[in-house]
Every structure is written in C-alpha cells, then in structure tokens.
Amino acid sequence: MAIDHVLAVISVSDIEAARGWYDRLLGRPPDNRPKDSLAEWRVTDTGWVQV
C-alpha cells in the first residue's frame, strides 16, 4: 500500500491562540482557512498540518 498524502490533525480548544502559535512555528500564516474553526498549513508537497 502506497501512501500518497498525509494530513496531521491537531485538536485545540482556542483556534486563534493555536493559529498564532503555528504561524510563528512555521514562519507564515496558514495556506488554507476552509472555515473559521480550521487552519491548514502545507508542510511538504504531500503533507499538511490541520489545526
């Protein structure tokens, strides 16, 4: 079985505080905000972090 994409999902209680933390960790704002309660950063060609 080949793995083509990886999505790491991190549950948080305060999206804005978490988003600020990940902005600083990754050095940029999220690549995608599909809704107010989600932020996504593309960290590799096939890997994402979703908060």
Jmol script that loads the backbone (N, CA, C; Angstrom):
load data "model"
ATOM      1  N   MET A   1       0.842  -1.174   0.000  1.00  0.00           N
ATOM      2  CA  MET A   1       0.000   0.000   0.000  1.00  0.00           C
ATOM      3  C   MET A   1       0.892   1.245   0.000  1.00  0.00           C
ATOM      4  N   ALA A   2       0.702   2.095  -0.962  1.00  0.00           N
ATOM      5  CA  ALA A   2       1.453   3.350  -1.044  1.00  0.00           C
ATOM      6  C   ALA A   2       0.672   4.467  -0.363  1.00  0.00           C
ATOM      7  N   ILE A   3       1.375   5.304   0.356  1.00  0.00           N
ATOM      8  CA  ILE A   3       0.751   6.472   0.983  1.00  0.00           C
ATOM      9  C   ILE A   3       1.070   7.682   0.114  1.00  0.00           C
ATOM     10  N   ASP A   4       0.019   8.328  -0.393  1.00  0.00           N
ATOM     11  CA  ASP A   4       0.197   9.464  -1.290  1.00  0.00           C
ATOM     12  C   ASP A   4       0.170  10.811  -0.575  1.00  0.00           C
ATOM     13  N   HIS A   5      -0.643  10.933   0.470  1.00  0.00           N
ATOM     14  CA  HIS A   5      -0.776  12.194   1.205  1.00  0.00           C
ATOM     15  C   HIS A   5      -0.922  11.912   2.693  1.00  0.00           C
ATOM     16  N   VAL A   6      -0.438  12.848   3.511  1.00  0.00           N
ATOM     17  CA  VAL A   6      -0.576  12.740   4.954  1.00  0.00           C
ATOM     18  C   VAL A   6      -1.186  14.043   5.470  1.00  0.00           C
ATOM     19  N   LEU A   7      -2.209  13.920   6.315  1.00  0.00           N
ATOM     20  CA  LEU A   7      -2.838  15.068   6.964  1.00  0.00           C
ATOM     21  C   LEU A   7      -2.778  14.832   8.461  1.00  0.00           C
ATOM     22  N   ALA A   8      -1.974  15.653   9.152  1.00  0.00           N
ATOM     23  CA  ALA A   8      -1.877  15.558  10.611  1.00  0.00           C
ATOM     24  C   ALA A   8      -2.898  16.534  11.200  1.00  0.00           C
ATOM     25  N   VAL A   9      -3.831  16.033  11.988  1.00  0.00           N
ATOM     26  CA  VAL A   9      -4.895  16.847  12.573  1.00  0.00           C
ATOM     27  C   VAL A   9      -4.623  17.035  14.058  1.00  0.00           C
ATOM     28  N   ILE A  10      -4.625  18.285  14.501  1.00  0.00           N
ATOM     29  CA  ILE A  10      -4.377  18.616  15.896  1.00  0.00           C
ATOM     30  C   ILE A  10      -5.597  19.343  16.438  1.00  0.00           C
ATOM     31  N   SER A  11      -6.257  18.752  17.429  1.00  0.00           N
ATOM     32  CA  SER A  11      -7.426  19.380  18.052  1.00  0.00           C
ATOM     33  C   SER A  11      -6.964  20.402  19.089  1.00  0.00           C
ATOM     34  N   VAL A  12      -7.597  21.566  19.075  1.00  0.00           N
ATOM     35  CA  VAL A  12      -7.262  22.627  20.029  1.00  0.00           C
ATOM     36  C   VAL A  12      -8.550  23.232  20.577  1.00  0.00           C
ATOM     37  N   SER A  13      -8.452  23.867  21.734  1.00  0.00           N
ATOM     38  CA  SER A  13      -9.639  24.499  22.321  1.00  0.00           C
ATOM     39  C   SER A  13      -9.750  25.970  21.941  1.00  0.00           C
ATOM     40  N   ASP A  14      -8.642  26.587  21.501  1.00  0.00           N
ATOM     41  CA  ASP A  14      -8.651  28.002  21.124  1.00  0.00           C
ATOM     42  C   ASP A  14      -7.949  28.143  19.776  1.00  0.00           C
ATOM     43  N   ILE A  15      -8.725  28.194  18.696  1.00  0.00           N
ATOM     44  CA  ILE A  15      -8.163  28.203  17.345  1.00  0.00           C
ATOM     45  C   ILE A  15      -7.276  29.422  17.100  1.00  0.00           C
ATOM     46  N   GLU A  16      -7.662  30.581  17.605  1.00  0.00           N
ATOM     47  CA  GLU A  16      -6.864  31.782  17.344  1.00  0.00           C
ATOM     48  C   GLU A  16      -5.522  31.729  18.057  1.00  0.00           C
ATOM     49  N   ALA A  17      -5.487  31.277  19.291  1.00  0.00           N
ATOM     50  CA  ALA A  17      -4.219  31.133  20.007  1.00  0.00           C
ATOM     51  C   ALA A  17      -3.349  30.084  19.319  1.00  0.00           C
ATOM     52  N   ALA A  18      -3.946  28.969  18.925  1.00  0.00           N
ATOM     53  CA  ALA A  18      -3.203  27.909  18.244  1.00  0.00           C
ATOM     54  C   ALA A  18      -2.702  28.385  16.891  1.00  0.00           C
ATOM     55  N   ARG A  19      -3.527  29.114  16.174  1.00  0.00           N
ATOM     56  CA  ARG A  19      -3.114  29.613  14.868  1.00  0.00           C
ATOM     57  C   ARG A  19      -1.904  30.525  15.009  1.00  0.00           C
ATOM     58  N   GLY A  20      -1.908  31.402  15.996  1.00  0.00           N
ATOM     59  CA  GLY A  20      -0.755  32.268  16.229  1.00  0.00           C
ATOM     60  C   GLY A  20       0.500  31.473  16.528  1.00  0.00           C
ATOM     61  N   TRP A  21       0.354  30.428  17.328  1.00  0.00           N
ATOM     62  CA  TRP A  21       1.494  29.586  17.685  1.00  0.00           C
ATOM     63  C   TRP A  21       2.057  28.896  16.448  1.00  0.00           C
ATOM     64  N   TYR A  22       1.178  28.321  15.608  1.00  0.00           N
ATOM     65  CA  TYR A  22       1.628  27.643  14.394  1.00  0.00           C
ATOM     66  C   TYR A  22       2.153  28.634  13.356  1.00  0.00           C
ATOM     67  N   ASP A  23       1.584  29.837  13.301  1.00  0.00           N
ATOM     68  CA  ASP A  23       2.129  30.879  12.421  1.00  0.00           C
ATOM     69  C   ASP A  23       3.598  31.124  12.762  1.00  0.00           C
ATOM     70  N   ARG A  24       3.892  31.261  14.044  1.00  0.00           N
ATOM     71  CA  ARG A  24       5.272  31.509  14.478  1.00  0.00           C
ATOM     72  C   ARG A  24       6.146  30.272  14.244  1.00  0.00           C
ATOM     73  N   LEU A  25       5.622  29.083  14.569  1.00  0.00           N
ATOM     74  CA  LEU A  25       6.400  27.851  14.383  1.00  0.00           C
ATOM     75  C   LEU A  25       6.774  27.642  12.916  1.00  0.00           C
ATOM     76  N   LEU A  26       5.820  27.825  12.024  1.00  0.00           N
ATOM     77  CA  LEU A  26       6.039  27.556  10.608  1.00  0.00           C
ATOM     78  C   LEU A  26       6.493  28.787   9.831  1.00  0.00           C
ATOM     79  N   GLY A  27       6.481  29.944  10.477  1.00  0.00           N
ATOM     80  CA  GLY A  27       7.005  31.154   9.851  1.00  0.00           C
ATOM     81  C   GLY A  27       6.093  31.810   8.844  1.00  0.00           C
ATOM     82  N   ARG A  28       4.806  31.478   8.883  1.00  0.00           N
ATOM     83  CA  ARG A  28       3.870  32.057   7.913  1.00  0.00           C
ATOM     84  C   ARG A  28       2.433  31.759   8.326  1.00  0.00           C
ATOM     85  N   PRO A  29       1.500  32.499   7.777  1.00  0.00           N
ATOM     86  CA  PRO A  29       0.090  32.220   8.068  1.00  0.00           C
ATOM     87  C   PRO A  29      -0.349  30.926   7.373  1.00  0.00           C
ATOM     88  N   PRO A  30      -1.526  30.414   7.722  1.00  0.00           N
ATOM     89  CA  PRO A  30      -1.992  29.175   7.105  1.00  0.00           C
ATOM     90  C   PRO A  30      -2.183  29.322   5.597  1.00  0.00           C
ATOM     91  N   ASP A  31      -2.011  28.226   4.905  1.00  0.00           N
ATOM     92  CA  ASP A  31      -2.238  28.201   3.462  1.00  0.00           C
ATOM     93  C   ASP A  31      -3.725  28.149   3.129  1.00  0.00           C
ATOM     94  N   ASN A  32      -4.504  27.684   4.064  1.00  0.00           N
ATOM     95  CA  ASN A  32      -5.927  27.498   3.807  1.00  0.00           C
ATOM     96  C   ASN A  32      -6.707  27.702   5.103  1.00  0.00           C
ATOM     97  N   ARG A  33      -7.836  28.385   5.015  1.00  0.00           N
ATOM     98  CA  ARG A  33      -8.777  28.540   6.135  1.00  0.00           C
ATOM     99  C   ARG A  33     -10.158  28.140   5.615  1.00  0.00           C
ATOM    100  N   PRO A  34     -10.428  26.835   5.494  1.00  0.00           N
ATOM    101  CA  PRO A  34     -11.691  26.392   4.902  1.00  0.00           C
ATOM    102  C   PRO A  34     -12.923  26.833   5.690  1.00  0.00           C
ATOM    103  N   LYS A  35     -12.765  27.085   6.986  1.00  0.00           N
ATOM    104  CA  LYS A  35     -13.817  27.670   7.812  1.00  0.00           C
ATOM    105  C   LYS A  35     -13.172  28.272   9.043  1.00  0.00           C
ATOM    106  N   ASP A  36     -13.924  29.063   9.792  1.00  0.00           N
ATOM    107  CA  ASP A  36     -13.359  29.798  10.918  1.00  0.00           C
ATOM    108  C   ASP A  36     -12.677  28.906  11.953  1.00  0.00           C
ATOM    109  N   SER A  37     -13.128  27.680  12.086  1.00  0.00           N
ATOM    110  CA  SER A  37     -12.585  26.784  13.110  1.00  0.00           C
ATOM    111  C   SER A  37     -11.457  25.883  12.594  1.00  0.00           C
ATOM    112  N   LEU A  38     -10.934  26.141  11.390  1.00  0.00           N
ATOM    113  CA  LEU A  38      -9.850  25.328  10.821  1.00  0.00           C
ATOM    114  C   LEU A  38      -8.765  26.207  10.222  1.00  0.00           C
ATOM    115  N   ALA A  39      -7.526  25.766  10.378  1.00  0.00           N
ATOM    116  CA  ALA A  39      -6.382  26.383   9.708  1.00  0.00           C
ATOM    117  C   ALA A  39      -5.506  25.249   9.198  1.00  0.00           C
ATOM    118  N   GLU A  40      -4.987  25.396   7.981  1.00  0.00           N
ATOM    119  CA  GLU A  40      -4.181  24.337   7.375  1.00  0.00           C
ATOM    120  C   GLU A  40      -2.898  24.917   6.785  1.00  0.00           C
ATOM    121  N   TRP A  41      -1.799  24.229   7.055  1.00  0.00           N
ATOM    122  CA  TRP A  41      -0.500  24.601   6.501  1.00  0.00           C
ATOM    123  C   TRP A  41       0.029  23.434   5.679  1.00  0.00           C
ATOM    124  N   ARG A  42       0.471  23.719   4.481  1.00  0.00           N
ATOM    125  CA  ARG A  42       1.129  22.697   3.665  1.00  0.00           C
ATOM    126  C   ARG A  42       2.594  22.691   4.069  1.00  0.00           C
ATOM    127  N   VAL A  43       3.074  21.559   4.574  1.00  0.00           N
ATOM    128  CA  VAL A  43       4.449  21.486   5.071  1.00  0.00           C
ATOM    129  C   VAL A  43       5.387  20.720   4.140  1.00  0.00           C
ATOM    130  N   THR A  44       4.820  19.928   3.236  1.00  0.00           N
ATOM    131  CA  THR A  44       5.588  19.259   2.178  1.00  0.00           C
ATOM    132  C   THR A  44       4.682  19.197   0.955  1.00  0.00           C
ATOM    133  N   ASP A  45       5.181  18.671  -0.132  1.00  0.00           N
ATOM    134  CA  ASP A  45       4.337  18.540  -1.332  1.00  0.00           C
ATOM    135  C   ASP A  45       3.095  17.709  -1.060  1.00  0.00           C
ATOM    136  N   THR A  46       3.203  16.737  -0.167  1.00  0.00           N
ATOM    137  CA  THR A  46       2.062  15.842   0.093  1.00  0.00           C
ATOM    138  C   THR A  46       1.674  15.759   1.562  1.00  0.00           C
ATOM    139  N   GLY A  47       2.118  16.723   2.363  1.00  0.00           N
ATOM    140  CA  GLY A  47       1.821  16.680   3.798  1.00  0.00           C
ATOM    141  C   GLY A  47       1.269  18.004   4.303  1.00  0.00           C
ATOM    142  N   TRP A  48       0.210  17.905   5.093  1.00  0.00           N
ATOM    143  CA  TRP A  48      -0.451  19.076   5.663  1.00  0.00           C
ATOM    144  C   TRP A  48      -0.603  18.924   7.180  1.00  0.00           C
ATOM    145  N   VAL A  49      -0.611  20.072   7.872  1.00  0.00           N
ATOM    146  CA  VAL A  49      -0.964  20.130   9.276  1.00  0.00           C
ATOM    147  C   VAL A  49      -2.283  20.898   9.358  1.00  0.00           C
ATOM    148  N   GLN A  50      -3.260  20.303  10.026  1.00  0.00           N
ATOM    149  CA  GLN A  50      -4.575  20.938  10.168  1.00  0.00           C
ATOM    150  C   GLN A  50      -4.850  21.148  11.648  1.00  0.00           C
ATOM    151  N   VAL A  51      -5.181  22.389  11.999  1.00  0.00           N
ATOM    152  CA  VAL A  51      -5.479  22.750  13.391  1.00  0.00           C
ATOM    153  C   VAL A  51      -6.918  23.219  13.451  1.00  0.00           C
TER     154      VAL A  51
END
end "model"
wireframe off; spacefill off
backbone 0.3
color backbone group
